[in-house]
Amino acid sequence: MYNWLLEGDVAIQFQVQRDLCGELNLDLQRRIKTEGWGRAFLEKRNPNGGWGQDYYQPKWISTHYTLLDLKNLQIEPEVPEIRQTIERVLRTEKGPDGGILPIGSTRRSDVCVNGMFLNFACYFGAAEPDLQSIVDFLLEQRVADGGFNCRSNRQGCVHSSLHSTISVLEGILEYQQNGYTYRLPELLAAAATSQEFILLHRLFKSDKTGAVIDHKMTMLSWPSRWKYDILRALDYFQKANLPYDPKMEDALQQLRSKRKADGKWPLQARHPGQVHFEMEKPGQPSRWNTLRALRVLRAYKY
């Protein structure tokens, strides 16, 4: 299985060696920007320092989602072009509420967008003072049930969204792991209640009826974009070093059941939209999903 994974893109090779073999090969990581998918993403960068037509348009070739893709490749954080782009976004895309990409006539920012932005901006080493207003914005948007919802500051809501909550959780984790400290105790408190919100739903079920919330949440997609699914949640939990919880069991069983006889996991779904290029084909064995699934099963000894 590892041999098949190591035949993939250099980004896959780096993460397999790091996460499954316990070998941190920084020379391999440096090659991501000059080979394969990493190089292909960087070559799509516009002369103005962004991707696509605008910061968030069109999906999925915008600056926002391309930066998220590059982070998920684990390209080295010091790539100058990427850092320059993030600095430009922080200068030009903030709204009156301190968040990134204010929308509508009220100029309000989106919780999901800011969770994702915090995720990759922290990975690529954005200056902490520039992130403080984003932290303030996110903390103001906590829902009473412990998680987050992108509608909280636009339409009002009383229930968190799994999509929004996982995006913010990933952002908080990168913030913590990269040494940022501004309002960190409050962010960690928000992370704890958000984790419990996901666990309360057994990762994909109604906390009231036990019914599956949305069967799409059980489909293994990649890239995830802003959308939630069980593998995205489980991979977050293992990266955050959360111990096994019995409320993970249903999702772990779902994940294990999707493994094919050859030991690989497929790419079950692809979120519609324009892409720079296709990393993997739906319905085919997926190195991304196999890598992530193996990380999860290894972490939880499943």
VENNORPE-V264215 format. One line per field, one symbol per residue. phi: phi as a letter, one per 40 degrees, with the letter a starting at -180 (. if undefined). psi: psi as a letter, one per 30 degrees, with the letter a starting at -180 (. if undefined). burial: 1 if it has 16 or more other C-alpha atoms within 10 Angstrom, else 0. Layout:
phi: ???
psi: ???
burial: ???
//
This chain:
phi: .cccccccddccdccccccbbgbcbccccccccbbfcdccccccccdcgbbgcadbbccbbcddcccccccccgddcccdcccccccccccbbcbdcgccfcbgccfbcbcddccccddcccccgccddcccccdddccccccdchbbacccbbbgabbcbcdcccccdcccccdcccgcbdfcdcccccccccccdccdcfgabcccbgcccaccccccbaccfcccacccccccdcccgccdbdccddcccdccccccccgbbcccabcdicbcaccabdgbdbccccdcccdccccbfb
psi: eeeeeffalfeeeeeeeefffgjjjfeeeffefflbeeeeeeffklfggalaflegklkhgleefeeeeeeffhlkfgjeeeeeeeeeefefgkafgflkikllffhklkeeeeeeeeefeeeghlkeeffefeeeeeefgklfgfblkffegefklfklkeeeeeeeeeeeeeeefggkfkgeeeeeeeeeeeeeeeeeghfglkfefglkekffffkjlklfbgkkleeeeeeeeeeghklkkfffeeeeeeeeffklfgglkljflkkklkleljelkkflkjeeeeeeeeeeeeegh.
burial: 00001101111111111000000000011111100011001100100001110011011111111111111011111000011011001100011001111100000111111111111111111101001111111110111001111111000000011111111111111111000101000010011011111111111110100001100111111111111111111111110000000001001100100110000111111100000100010100111111111111101100
//
